[in-house]
């Protein structure tokens, strides 16, 4: 069975590499197009190249992806040949492990969702062939849902999604008194469930917490035996973490769409430009409706309710594993 053509590729860049890539695209007569969250984006009809400001990171898409990466990006910008050699250069990505990621932590409305996916060599290959990447790089809900379905269709790619709706979130948050501790508890819960699904899995990978010990202690409290926890910045470059980010995002947008449908008006995503709809929610459904749809520790909640806003400072304290 022939390998599927590469249709998407993502890679972190340095600031200098991002600047040189722009000049290269200009010299190659690419057409530059506006694209949200990017430093720039350009296309030549066969391939689209977008460099996102966060990172920065390049996303290459289209039927010409493989040729562009192999003959342009790697030799002229990256200075190394990696495409096709990932299993040699990054073997840990293809060894059995769980990938963990979350969605909704920075959104005023909606749940906090934490997801995990198990991968091994064959599953990782299939995820990459399906075009699985960090959910933040996928610009449409349809794209998220299509990739989520592709992930679920892969045999043995065990997954688990923990969705903490606003009501439950607002109940839990005062007990943890910190989003980091609540996140660590959720990550550990997902890892523990996946460990029951795949007992032989020796390792989990998560994006790095500001304080690594917060997550490490939460996982240790689950008493999983000889189990390794890794934390890494830009963990979404790993297929398992990328798959988890997509499943988490799918659950988040599904909740938001369903809640908006029931309310009869859309709830905005993010944490800015939300006050108008929050005020509308209170006006139409009463003040008790807000904690059923929003995370009440956000200062936005106090602002909408006309209460004093107290700036909170994060302080390190012992982790309490039970909710």
HUFENDA-V695086 format. One record per residue. N is the residue number from 0. RES is the residue in one letter. OMEGA is omega as a letter, one per 30 degrees, with the letter a starting at -180 (none if undefined). D_LAST is the distance of its C-alpha to the last C-alpha in whole Angstrom. Layout:
<<N RES OMEGA D_LAST> <N RES OMEGA D_LAST>>
//
This chain:
<<0 X a 49> <1 X l 50> <2 X l 47> <3 X l 45> <4 X l 47> <5 X a 44> <6 X l 43> <7 X a 41> <8 X l 40> <9 X a 38> <10 X l 38> <11 X l 37> <12 X l 40> <13 X l 41> <14 X l 43> <15 X l 46> <16 X l 46> <17 X l 44> <18 X a 48> <19 X l 50> <20 X l 48> <21 X l 49> <22 X l 53> <23 X a 53> <24 X l 52> <25 X l 55> <26 X a 57> <27 X l 57> <28 X l 57> <29 X l 54> <30 X a 53> <31 X a 50> <32 X l 48> <33 X l 45> <34 X a 42> <35 X l 38> <36 X a 36> <37 X l 39> <38 X l 42> <39 X l 44> <40 X a 45> <41 X a 48> <42 X l 50> <43 X a 53> <44 X l 53> <45 X a 51> <46 X l 48> <47 X a 46> <48 X l 45> <49 X l 42> <50 X a 41> <51 X a 37> <52 X l 37> <53 X a 34> <54 X f 34> <55 X a 37> <56 X l 37> <57 X l 40> <58 X l 39> <59 X a 43> <60 X l 43> <61 X a 46> <62 X l 49> <63 X a 50> <64 X a 47> <65 X l 48> <66 X a 51> <67 X a 50> <68 X a 47> <69 X a 50> <70 X a 53> <71 X a 52> <72 X a 48> <73 X a 48> <74 X a 52> <75 X a 52> <76 X a 49> <77 X l 46> <78 X l 49> <79 X l 48> <80 X a 48> <81 X a 44> <82 X a 44> <83 X a 45> <84 X a 44> <85 X a 40> <86 X l 40> <87 X a 42> <88 X a 41> <89 X a 37> <90 X a 37> <91 X l 33> <92 X a 32> <93 X l 34> <94 X a 33> <95 X l 30> <96 X l 26> <97 X l 23> <98 X a 23> <99 X l 20> <100 X a 20> <101 X l 19> <102 X l 20> <103 X a 20> <104 X l 18> <105 X a 21> <106 X l 22> <107 X l 22> <108 X l 22> <109 X a 20> <110 X l 17> <111 X a 15> <112 X l 16> <113 X a 16> <114 X l 19> <115 X a 20> <116 X l 24> <117 X l 26> <118 X l 29> <119 X a 32> <120 X a 36> <121 X l 37> <122 X l 34> <123 X l 34> <124 X a 37> <125 X l 37> <126 X a 34> <127 X l 36> <128 X l 39> <129 X l 37> <130 X a 37> <131 X l 33> <132 X l 32> <133 X a 29> <134 X a 29> <135 X a 29> <136 X l 33> <137 X a 33> <138 X a 35> <139 X l 35> <140 X l 32> <141 X l 35> <142 X l 35> <143 X a 31> <144 X l 31> <145 X l 34> <146 X l 33> <147 X l 29> <148 X l 32> <149 X l 34> <150 X a 31> <151 X a 30> <152 X a 33> <153 X a 33> <154 X l 34> <155 X l 31> <156 X a 29> <157 X a 26> <158 X l 23> <159 X a 19> <160 X l 18> <161 X a 14> <162 X l 15> <163 X a 12> <164 X a 15> <165 X a 15> <166 X l 14> <167 X l 11> <168 X a 11> <169 X l 12> <170 X a 9> <171 X a 7> <172 X l 9> <173 X l 10> <174 X l 7> <175 X l 8> <176 X l 11> <177 X l 12> <178 X l 13> <179 X a 14> <180 X l 10> <181 X l 9> <182 X a 12> <183 X l 11> <184 X a 8> <185 X l 10> <186 X a 13> <187 X l 12> <188 X a 11> <189 X l 14> <190 X a 16> <191 X l 15> <192 X l 16> <193 X l 20> <194 X l 20> <195 X l 20> <196 X a 23> <197 X a 25> <198 X a 25> <199 X a 27> <200 X a 26> <201 X a 26> <202 X l 24> <203 X l 22> <204 X l 23> <205 X l 21> <206 X a 22> <207 X l 22> <208 X l 20> <209 X l 21> <210 X a 20> <211 X a 20> <212 X a 18> <213 X l 15> <214 X a 15> <215 X l 17> <216 X l 15> <217 X l 12> <218 X l 14> <219 X a 16> <220 X l 13> <221 X l 13> <222 X a 17> <223 X l 19> <224 X a 22> <225 X a 24> <226 X a 23> <227 X l 24> <228 X l 22> <229 X l 24> <230 X a 23> <231 X l 26> <232 X a 27> <233 X a 29> <234 X a 27> <235 X l 28> <236 X l 31> <237 X a 30> <238 X a 30> <239 X l 27> <240 X l 25> <241 X l 28> <242 X l 27> <243 X a 23> <244 X a 24> <245 X l 26> <246 X l 24> <247 X a 21> <248 X l 24> <249 X a 25> <250 X l 22> <251 X a 22> <252 X l 26> <253 X l 26> <254 X a 23> <255 X l 25> <256 X a 28> <257 X l 27> <258 X l 26> <259 X l 29> <260 X a 31> <261 X a 30> <262 X a 30> <263 X l 34> <264 X a 33> <265 X l 31> <266 X a 28> <267 X l 29> <268 X a 27> <269 X a 26> <270 X l 26> <271 X l 29> <272 X a 32> <273 X a 29> <274 X a 30> <275 X a 33> <276 X l 31> <277 X l 28> <278 X l 31> <279 X l 32> <280 X l 29> <281 X a 29> <282 X a 33> <283 X a 33> <284 X l 30> <285 X a 29> <286 X a 26> <287 X a 23> <288 X a 24> <289 X a 23> <290 X l 19> <291 X a 19> <292 X a 21> <293 X l 20> <294 X a 17> <295 X l 18> <296 X l 17> <297 X a 20> <298 X l 23> <299 X a 25> <300 X l 23> <301 X l 25> <302 X a 28> <303 X a 28> <304 X l 27> <305 X a 30> <306 X l 27> <307 X l 28> <308 X a 26> <309 X l 25> <310 X a 24> <311 X l 21> <312 X a 22> <313 X l 19> <314 X a 19> <315 X l 18> <316 X a 16> <317 X l 14> <318 X l 11> <319 X a 8> <320 X a 7> <321 X l 4> <322 X none 0>>
//
